[in-house]
């Protein structure tokens, strides 16, 4: 009888979900060789080919599709069970995975994470700084602090405050600006995960591509290059105003305002760790 190695199957599922060895390796935080070795072992154990390699990446073979669909259902059941168990943990100790962006960590969260640590010294926070939206259903994180206008319907949480945006530049760049409209100056643009945000969509629809001198996937990186005089940057006000170098060229516009939310999965709401952290951050950052 052939036995499935569930740990190897995890690697197979990740490649099936991501479509490439490189993307799966990044997600699993291992090298490409490890992913290939695990897939090959899995195929040898079952004596069947799982993937075809095409121009667009790794594609499941027809024989493997039904097996992988069934495996995904098992995986989702395991995630459901893990969340439900975690949701009943009553001790204020252990690991708590929190995801947010680098800009919020830099300008807002540091002191509040420190005060949370003082209040709950036995809770260890794994802080995941990324602009990518991590999957709370799969427990990529337990709590997310995200700017969004509309949170996913399968999550629960609180709107903490509004995030407004303004236009910033280094003083030396401002002195070189022409008399044309601010939209016709040199700009720092958005890349990758920031492109699909509401502010990224507004930017691409408003600023001519010919005026973009550089693109960044991080507001922190945008601030750094703006401070170096590269061009105008559309930044969250809390990040731009916090700069010791930048000046605000244009006031915040309400049409770009985005809510800042703290979110978790409904199964984790009663977890003592999650509840304590959500309450602490809500009290620190929340509007009345």
C-alpha positions as CSV (number, residue, x, y, z in Angstrom):
1,X,0.0,0.0,0.0
2,X,1.3,3.5,-0.9
3,X,1.5,6.0,1.9
4,X,1.3,9.7,1.4
5,X,4.0,11.7,3.2
6,X,2.0,14.7,4.4
7,X,5.1,16.9,4.9
8,X,6.1,16.4,1.3
9,X,2.6,17.0,0.1
10,X,2.8,20.4,1.7
11,X,5.5,21.3,-0.8
12,X,3.5,19.9,-3.7
13,X,0.5,21.9,-2.7
14,X,2.5,25.1,-2.5
15,X,3.9,24.6,-6.0
16,X,0.4,23.9,-7.3
17,X,-0.9,27.0,-5.6
18,X,2.0,29.3,-6.7
19,X,2.8,27.8,-10.1
20,X,6.6,27.9,-9.7
21,X,9.4,26.4,-7.7
22,X,10.8,29.8,-6.9
23,X,7.6,31.2,-5.6
24,X,6.9,28.1,-3.5
25,X,10.5,28.3,-2.0
26,X,10.0,31.9,-1.0
27,X,6.7,31.2,0.7
28,X,8.1,28.1,2.5
29,X,11.3,30.0,3.3
30,X,13.5,27.2,1.9
31,X,15.8,27.0,-1.2
32,X,14.7,25.7,-4.6
33,X,16.7,22.5,-4.3
34,X,14.7,21.5,-1.2
35,X,11.4,22.1,-3.0
36,X,12.5,20.0,-6.0
37,X,13.8,17.2,-3.8
38,X,10.5,17.0,-1.8
39,X,8.4,16.9,-5.0
40,X,10.6,14.2,-6.6
41,X,10.4,12.1,-3.4
42,X,6.7,12.5,-3.4
43,X,6.4,11.4,-7.0
44,X,8.7,8.4,-6.5
45,X,6.7,7.3,-3.4
46,X,3.5,7.3,-5.3
47,X,5.0,6.3,-8.6
48,X,3.2,9.0,-10.5
49,X,4.0,12.3,-12.2
50,X,2.5,15.3,-10.4
51,X,3.6,18.3,-12.6
52,X,4.1,19.2,-16.2
53,X,6.5,22.0,-16.8
54,X,5.1,24.5,-19.3
55,X,6.0,28.0,-20.5
56,X,3.8,29.5,-17.7
57,X,5.3,27.4,-14.9
58,X,4.5,24.1,-13.2
59,X,1.0,22.7,-14.1
60,X,-0.7,19.7,-12.5
61,X,-1.0,16.7,-14.7
62,X,-4.5,15.4,-15.4
63,X,-3.9,12.4,-13.2
64,X,-2.8,14.6,-10.2
65,X,-5.6,17.1,-10.3
66,X,-8.2,15.0,-8.4
67,X,-5.7,13.9,-5.8
68,X,-4.5,17.5,-5.2
69,X,-8.2,18.8,-5.0
70,X,-8.8,16.1,-2.3
71,X,-5.5,17.1,-0.5
72,X,-6.6,20.8,-0.5
73,X,-9.8,19.8,1.2
74,X,-7.9,17.9,3.9
75,X,-5.5,20.8,4.3
76,X,-8.4,23.2,4.8
77,X,-9.9,20.9,7.3
78,X,-6.6,20.9,9.2
79,X,-6.4,24.7,9.1
80,X,-10.0,24.9,10.4
81,X,-9.1,22.5,13.3
82,X,-5.9,24.4,14.2
83,X,-7.8,27.7,14.3
84,X,-10.6,26.3,16.4
85,X,-8.1,24.9,18.9
86,X,-6.2,28.1,19.0
87,X,-9.4,30.0,19.5
88,X,-10.0,28.3,22.8
89,X,-6.5,28.9,24.3
90,X,-7.0,30.8,27.6
91,X,-3.4,31.4,28.6
92,X,-1.7,34.8,28.0
93,X,1.5,33.1,26.8
94,X,2.9,31.6,23.6
95,X,3.4,32.8,20.0
96,X,1.3,35.4,18.3
97,X,1.8,36.1,14.6
98,X,1.0,39.7,13.6
99,X,1.3,41.0,10.1
100,X,1.4,44.7,9.1
101,X,3.3,47.0,6.7
102,X,6.8,48.4,7.3
103,X,5.5,51.9,7.3
104,X,3.2,51.3,10.3
105,X,6.0,49.6,12.1
106,X,8.4,52.5,11.5
107,X,6.1,55.3,12.5
108,X,3.3,54.0,14.7
109,X,3.6,50.6,16.2
110,X,7.0,50.4,18.0
111,X,6.0,52.0,21.3
112,X,2.7,50.1,21.4
113,X,4.4,46.7,20.8
114,X,6.8,47.6,23.7
115,X,4.0,48.5,26.1
116,X,2.2,45.3,25.1
117,X,5.3,43.3,25.9
118,X,5.5,45.0,29.4
119,X,1.9,44.1,30.0
120,X,2.1,40.5,28.7
121,X,5.8,39.3,29.0
122,X,5.0,35.7,28.1
123,X,3.4,36.4,24.7
124,X,6.0,36.3,22.0
125,X,5.1,38.3,18.9
126,X,6.2,37.1,15.4
127,X,6.1,40.4,13.5
128,X,5.6,39.9,9.7
129,X,6.4,43.1,7.8
130,X,4.9,42.9,4.3
131,X,2.6,44.8,1.9
132,X,1.2,41.5,0.7
133,X,-2.1,40.4,2.2
134,X,-1.4,37.3,4.2
135,X,-4.1,34.6,4.4
136,X,-5.6,34.5,7.9
137,X,-7.7,31.5,7.0
138,X,-4.5,29.5,6.5
139,X,-3.0,31.0,9.7
140,X,-0.2,32.8,7.8
141,X,-0.9,35.2,10.6
142,X,-3.2,35.5,13.6
143,X,-3.8,39.2,13.5
144,X,-3.5,41.7,10.6
145,X,-3.1,45.5,10.9
146,X,-4.1,46.6,7.4
147,X,-5.0,49.8,5.5
148,X,-8.2,48.9,3.6
149,X,-11.5,50.4,2.6
150,X,-13.4,47.2,2.8
151,X,-12.0,44.2,4.9
152,X,-12.6,40.7,3.7
153,X,-16.1,39.5,4.7
154,X,-14.8,36.4,6.4
155,X,-12.7,38.4,8.9
156,X,-13.7,40.3,12.0
157,X,-12.1,43.4,13.5
158,X,-12.2,47.1,14.3
159,X,-11.6,50.2,12.3
160,X,-8.8,52.0,14.2
161,X,-8.6,55.3,12.4
162,X,-8.2,56.9,8.9
163,X,-4.9,57.0,7.0
164,X,-4.6,60.2,4.9
165,X,-2.1,60.8,2.1
166,X,-0.1,63.9,1.1
167,X,2.5,64.8,-1.5
168,X,6.1,65.2,-0.2
169,X,9.5,66.1,-1.5
170,X,13.0,67.1,-0.4
171,X,13.4,70.9,-0.2
172,X,16.1,70.9,-2.9
173,X,13.7,69.1,-5.3
174,X,11.0,71.6,-4.6
175,X,13.3,74.5,-5.6
176,X,13.9,72.8,-9.0
177,X,10.2,72.3,-9.8
178,X,8.7,74.0,-12.8
179,X,5.7,76.3,-12.8
180,X,3.6,73.5,-14.3
181,X,1.0,71.5,-12.4
182,X,2.2,69.3,-9.6
183,X,1.0,66.3,-11.7
184,X,3.5,67.3,-14.4
185,X,6.6,67.1,-12.2
186,X,8.9,64.1,-11.6
187,X,7.3,61.4,-9.4
188,X,8.2,58.3,-7.5
189,X,5.7,55.6,-8.5
190,X,4.2,52.4,-7.1
191,X,5.3,48.8,-7.8
192,X,4.1,45.2,-7.2
193,X,1.8,45.0,-4.1
194,X,1.2,48.7,-3.9
195,X,-0.1,49.0,-7.4
196,X,-3.4,47.4,-6.6
197,X,-4.1,49.5,-3.6
198,X,-6.7,52.3,-3.9
199,X,-4.0,54.9,-3.7
200,X,-1.9,53.0,-6.3
201,X,-4.8,52.8,-8.6
202,X,-5.4,56.6,-8.2
203,X,-1.8,57.3,-8.9
204,X,-1.6,55.3,-12.1
205,X,-4.8,57.0,-13.4
206,X,-3.5,60.5,-12.5
207,X,0.3,60.7,-13.0
208,X,1.6,60.2,-16.6
209,X,3.9,57.2,-16.9
210,X,6.5,59.5,-18.5
211,X,6.8,61.5,-15.3
212,X,7.7,58.4,-13.2
213,X,11.5,58.2,-12.4
214,X,11.4,55.2,-10.0
215,X,8.9,52.7,-8.7
216,X,8.8,51.2,-5.1
217,X,6.8,48.5,-3.4
218,X,7.1,50.1,0.0
219,X,6.2,53.5,1.3
220,X,9.3,53.4,3.5
221,X,11.4,53.0,0.4
222,X,9.5,55.8,-1.3
223,X,10.2,58.1,1.6
224,X,14.0,57.3,1.5
225,X,14.4,58.0,-2.1
226,X,12.2,61.2,-1.8
227,X,14.5,62.4,1.0
228,X,17.4,61.9,-1.5
229,X,15.7,64.3,-3.9
230,X,14.5,61.8,-6.5
231,X,11.1,63.4,-6.9
232,X,7.6,63.8,-5.5
233,X,6.2,61.0,-3.3
234,X,2.6,60.3,-2.4
235,X,2.9,59.1,1.3
236,X,0.8,58.4,4.3
237,X,0.7,61.6,6.3
238,X,2.0,59.9,9.4
239,X,5.0,58.7,7.5
240,X,5.7,61.9,5.5
241,X,5.2,64.3,8.5
242,X,7.5,62.1,10.6
243,X,10.4,62.7,8.1
244,X,13.1,65.1,9.3
245,X,13.8,66.1,5.7
246,X,10.7,66.1,3.6
247,X,8.3,69.0,3.2
248,X,4.6,68.7,2.3
249,X,4.0,70.0,-1.2
250,X,0.3,69.3,-1.2
251,X,-2.2,68.9,1.6
252,X,-4.0,65.6,2.3
253,X,-6.9,64.8,0.1
254,X,-9.9,63.1,1.5
255,X,-10.6,61.0,-1.6
256,X,-7.5,59.0,-0.9
257,X,-8.2,58.4,2.8
258,X,-8.2,54.7,3.8
259,X,-9.3,53.0,7.0
260,X,-6.7,51.3,9.2
261,X,-8.2,48.0,10.5
262,X,-7.1,45.4,13.0
263,X,-8.4,42.0,11.8
264,X,-8.5,38.4,12.8
265,X,-10.3,35.2,11.9
266,X,-13.7,34.6,13.7
267,X,-12.3,31.3,15.1
268,X,-9.5,33.2,16.9
269,X,-11.6,35.9,18.5
270,X,-11.8,34.1,21.9
271,X,-8.1,33.3,22.0
272,X,-6.7,35.1,25.1
273,X,-3.6,36.2,23.2
274,X,-5.5,37.5,20.2
275,X,-8.1,39.3,22.4
276,X,-5.4,40.9,24.6
277,X,-3.5,42.2,21.5
278,X,-6.5,43.5,19.7
279,X,-7.7,45.3,22.8
280,X,-4.3,46.8,23.4
281,X,-3.7,48.1,19.9
282,X,-7.3,49.3,19.6
283,X,-6.9,51.4,22.8
284,X,-3.6,52.8,21.5
285,X,-4.6,53.7,18.0
286,X,-8.3,53.7,17.8
287,X,-10.5,56.7,17.3
288,X,-13.3,57.3,19.8
